[in-house]
């Protein structure tokens, strides 16, 4: 089944995988620089223990250079439970250099302050911090009755009281069971926070992909056309794709490093990536405009064809950007399956 179409698809999937891998690395670097993981963890805990919670981060918040002071909304407490939880030693030690930013959970933080936040909090640590908050004791002999008395003593307006009373009823007097219930409750919330985080980061990934696609002129339509019409290029790309299909068993950094080398080899063989002058404008007597030299207009036809050429380029860019949405792992798996399909041959007769 080693057909022309499958070879072309294999080469195109290799480019999709390479671009998606680069976008993933750039997105993770940007998210780490902006401290998004810590910010979303903090907001997720606040929505869990204090109720409500706003998960939208505007551009002004992302580029904020100085942290603001607490600004509680009407009806909100000036000292929310999330700030008290984050101040517990077992949580605070997970921060960068063991120091949490001031007013964590109760103020808009700057980028450097967000990078101080812990990016991950295990459910066991959360449950222990909550118990220490309920019954502050250094002896470590907290009992179920002490925890119940502390929760019952809270005012009914406390948003944490009702869910904890439900967990107390399910525990039936067993502190270990209550702790397990808190951990499961927290894990369920973190699953939702992960969804919020992925939806936010997806927009960052699309922005990064758009910049890379335009910067390096990665055009899905142009690449497909070259792979389909150039046999030598197609064979080279397919052979490189076969060696790159085993990335699923490698570390992401090693895989990306190997893939960069493969792409450099393929690009040197004629893969149309970059802003080099088109062949029609490389002739000595060619009189091409700036757009025509870069393939954004047709050097041989009139304005109508120029518009069509530009639209095809824009469509090719859009296809490359959208191809990064499934992620690099998806394309590497697809590359592996396509490699098996190419090498399997026709189905034998019975």
Secondary structure, DSSP 8 states (H G I E B T S, - for coil): ---HHHHHHHHHHHHHHHHHHHHHHHHHHHHHHHTHHHHHHHHHHHHHHTS-------HHHHT--S-------TT--SS-HHHHHHTSHHHHTTSGGG---TTTTSS---HHHHHHS-S---HHHHHHHHHHHHS--SS----HHHHHHHHHTS-TT-HHHHHHHHHHHHHTT-HHHHHHHHHHHHHHHHHHHHHHHHHHHHHHHHHHHHHHHHHHTB-HHHHHHHHHH-HHHHHHHHHHHHHHGGGGGS-HHHHHHHHHHHHHHHHHTT--BS----GGGSSTT----HHHHTTSS-SSS-HHHHHHHHHHHHHHHHHHHHHTSS-HHHHHHHHHHHHHHHHH-S----
